[in-house]
Amino acid sequence: MIMPFFQGMGAGGGLIVAIGAQNAFVLSQGVRRNYILTVALICSLCDAILIVAGVSGIGNVVASHPALERGAALGGAVFLFGYGLKAFRSAIRGGSLTTQGCEHSSLGGVVLATLAVTLLNPHVYLDTVILLGSISGQFSDSGRYVFGLGAVIASFLWFFSLSLGGRLLAPIFRQPSAWRVLDGLVGFVMWTIGTSLILNLFY
């Protein structure tokens, strides 16, 4: 059961850490020490709910149909290879994370803004419900939830680290070299998991 857990952590973590509005917002609130625990908790819980929905819903459907299971594994591998390639290109190109224009003063404003940057992004549903749910279909009943647990833990670790360590991480992630390293690691993880999905189709 340990392999599904680490595959879930790798896949979930790799998808979460991409540069985007949500990570910029979380980091900005961490830099300002502005409701940092609330922001991290909302992002993590939203991810957890969507991951569980994908694993228990789409994962169950995929697991009950062998043809769908093989197709989902192949499709997931293709997506992960493509995502990894994108990460490697980003690592070569370099990038930076800006936190300007992301400040909110009231608790209500922070909650609404956090929900907006999390749930109004269509990619969050593709990543958590569709992709992770489909990949989980290759595992047994218990294995799917262990995979989902790994993805959920990766989400909690990332958002709380980004939020709580905002003041320390902000200067680092404003440097293109830091994102080159992170994107390179993401690409490596995505390709590793994609390779394991392909191998599972034949062994």
C-alpha positions as CSV (number, residue, x, y, z in Angstrom):
1,M,0.0,0.0,0.0
2,I,3.0,2.3,0.3
3,M,3.4,2.7,-3.5
4,P,-0.1,4.1,-4.1
5,F,0.5,6.6,-1.3
6,F,3.7,8.0,-2.7
7,Q,2.3,8.0,-6.2
8,G,-0.6,10.0,-4.9
9,M,1.8,12.4,-3.1
10,G,3.9,12.8,-6.2
11,A,1.0,13.3,-8.7
12,G,-0.9,15.6,-6.4
13,G,2.1,17.6,-5.3
14,G,3.4,18.0,-8.9
15,L,0.1,19.4,-10.0
16,I,-0.3,21.7,-7.1
17,V,3.0,23.5,-7.1
18,A,2.7,25.0,-10.6
19,I,3.0,28.8,-10.8
20,G,-0.5,30.3,-10.8
21,A,-3.0,32.7,-9.2
22,Q,-3.8,30.4,-6.3
23,N,-0.1,30.0,-5.2
24,A,0.6,33.7,-5.7
25,F,-2.4,34.5,-3.5
26,V,-1.4,32.1,-0.8
27,L,2.1,33.3,-0.8
28,S,1.0,37.0,-0.7
29,Q,-1.1,36.4,2.4
30,G,1.8,34.5,4.0
31,V,4.2,37.4,3.3
32,R,1.7,39.8,5.0
33,R,0.8,37.4,7.8
34,N,-2.8,37.9,6.8
35,Y,-5.1,35.1,8.0
36,I,-2.5,32.6,6.9
37,L,-4.0,29.5,8.6
38,T,-7.4,30.3,7.2
39,V,-6.1,30.6,3.7
40,A,-4.1,27.4,3.8
41,L,-6.9,25.5,5.4
42,I,-9.5,26.6,2.8
43,C,-7.2,25.7,-0.1
44,S,-6.3,22.3,1.4
45,L,-9.9,21.4,2.3
46,C,-11.2,22.3,-1.2
47,D,-8.5,20.1,-2.7
48,A,-9.3,17.3,-0.3
49,I,-13.0,17.4,-1.1
50,L,-12.3,17.4,-4.9
51,I,-9.7,14.6,-4.7
52,V,-12.0,12.4,-2.6
53,A,-14.8,13.1,-5.1
54,G,-12.6,12.1,-8.0
55,V,-11.2,9.0,-6.3
56,S,-14.5,7.7,-5.1
57,G,-16.5,8.7,-8.1
58,I,-14.5,8.6,-11.3
59,G,-12.0,6.2,-9.7
60,N,-14.8,3.7,-8.9
61,V,-16.2,3.9,-12.5
62,V,-12.7,3.4,-14.0
63,A,-11.8,0.5,-11.8
64,S,-15.0,-1.4,-12.6
65,H,-14.3,-1.4,-16.3
66,P,-11.0,-2.9,-17.4
67,A,-11.0,-1.1,-20.8
68,L,-11.6,2.3,-19.1
69,E,-8.9,1.4,-16.5
70,R,-6.3,0.9,-19.3
71,G,-7.5,3.9,-21.2
72,A,-7.4,6.1,-18.1
73,A,-3.9,4.9,-17.2
74,L,-2.7,5.5,-20.8
75,G,-4.4,8.9,-20.9
76,G,-3.0,9.8,-17.5
77,A,0.5,8.9,-18.6
78,V,0.2,11.0,-21.7
79,F,-1.0,13.9,-19.7
80,L,1.7,13.5,-17.1
81,F,4.4,13.3,-19.8
82,G,3.0,16.4,-21.4
83,Y,2.8,18.2,-18.1
84,G,6.4,17.1,-17.3
85,L,7.5,18.4,-20.7
86,K,5.9,21.8,-19.9
87,A,7.6,21.8,-16.5
88,F,11.0,21.1,-18.1
89,R,10.4,23.9,-20.6
90,S,9.5,26.3,-17.8
91,A,12.6,25.2,-16.0
92,I,14.7,26.2,-19.0
93,R,12.8,29.4,-19.6
94,G,12.7,30.4,-15.9
95,G,9.8,32.2,-14.2
96,S,9.0,34.2,-11.1
97,L,6.1,34.6,-8.7
98,T,4.7,38.1,-8.1
99,T,2.5,38.8,-5.0
100,Q,1.5,42.3,-5.9
101,G,-2.2,43.1,-6.1
102,C,-3.2,40.2,-4.0
103,E,-3.8,41.8,-0.6
104,H,-7.2,41.7,1.3
105,S,-7.6,43.2,4.8
106,S,-10.8,41.6,6.2
107,L,-11.4,38.0,7.0
108,G,-14.5,37.9,4.8
109,G,-12.6,39.3,1.9
110,V,-9.8,36.8,2.3
111,V,-12.2,33.9,2.5
112,L,-14.1,34.9,-0.6
113,A,-10.9,35.6,-2.5
114,T,-9.4,32.3,-1.5
115,L,-12.5,30.4,-2.6
116,A,-12.5,32.4,-5.9
117,V,-8.9,31.7,-6.8
118,T,-9.4,28.0,-5.8
119,L,-12.8,27.1,-7.2
120,L,-13.2,29.4,-10.2
121,N,-10.1,27.9,-11.8
122,P,-11.2,25.1,-14.2
123,H,-7.8,23.4,-14.0
124,V,-8.5,22.5,-10.4
125,Y,-11.3,20.2,-11.5
126,L,-9.3,18.7,-14.3
127,D,-6.3,18.0,-12.0
128,T,-8.1,16.8,-8.9
129,V,-11.4,15.2,-10.0
130,I,-10.6,14.1,-13.5
131,L,-6.9,13.3,-13.7
132,L,-6.3,12.1,-10.1
133,G,-9.6,10.3,-10.1
134,S,-8.8,8.5,-13.3
135,I,-5.2,7.6,-12.2
136,S,-6.6,6.1,-9.0
137,G,-8.7,3.7,-11.0
138,Q,-5.7,1.5,-11.6
139,F,-5.6,0.5,-7.9
140,S,-7.8,-1.7,-5.7
141,D,-10.6,-0.3,-3.6
142,S,-8.3,0.5,-0.7
143,G,-5.4,1.4,-2.9
144,R,-7.5,4.2,-4.5
145,Y,-8.1,5.8,-1.2
146,V,-4.5,5.4,-0.2
147,F,-3.5,7.2,-3.4
148,G,-6.1,9.9,-2.7
149,L,-4.7,10.2,0.9
150,G,-1.2,10.8,-0.5
151,A,-2.5,13.5,-2.8
152,V,-4.5,15.2,0.0
153,I,-1.4,15.2,2.3
154,A,0.7,16.7,-0.5
155,S,-1.9,19.5,-0.8
156,F,-1.9,20.2,3.0
157,L,1.9,20.2,3.2
158,W,2.3,22.5,0.2
159,F,-0.3,25.1,1.2
160,F,0.6,25.3,4.8
161,S,4.3,25.4,4.0
162,L,3.7,28.2,1.4
163,S,1.5,30.1,3.8
164,L,3.5,29.7,7.0
165,G,6.8,30.1,5.3
166,G,5.7,33.1,3.2
167,R,8.1,35.6,4.6
168,L,11.0,33.2,4.1
169,L,9.9,31.8,0.7
170,A,8.8,35.0,-1.0
171,P,12.3,36.3,-1.7
172,I,13.3,32.8,-2.9
173,F,10.4,32.3,-5.3
174,R,10.8,35.8,-6.8
175,Q,14.1,34.4,-8.2
176,P,13.8,32.6,-11.6
177,S,16.5,30.1,-10.5
178,A,14.3,28.8,-7.7
179,W,11.4,28.1,-10.1
180,R,13.9,26.4,-12.5
181,V,14.8,24.0,-9.7
182,L,11.2,23.4,-8.7
183,D,9.9,23.0,-12.2
184,G,12.7,20.6,-12.9
185,L,11.8,18.5,-9.9
186,V,8.1,18.6,-11.0
187,G,9.0,17.5,-14.5
188,F,11.0,14.6,-13.1
189,V,8.2,13.5,-10.8
190,M,5.6,13.7,-13.5
191,W,7.7,11.6,-15.9
192,T,8.5,9.0,-13.2
193,I,4.8,8.6,-12.4
194,G,3.8,8.5,-16.1
195,T,6.4,5.8,-16.7
196,S,5.0,3.7,-13.8
197,L,1.5,4.0,-15.3
198,I,2.8,2.6,-18.6
199,L,4.7,-0.2,-16.9
200,N,1.6,-1.2,-14.9
201,L,-0.2,-1.8,-18.2
202,F,2.2,-4.5,-19.1
203,Y,3.2,-6.0,-15.8
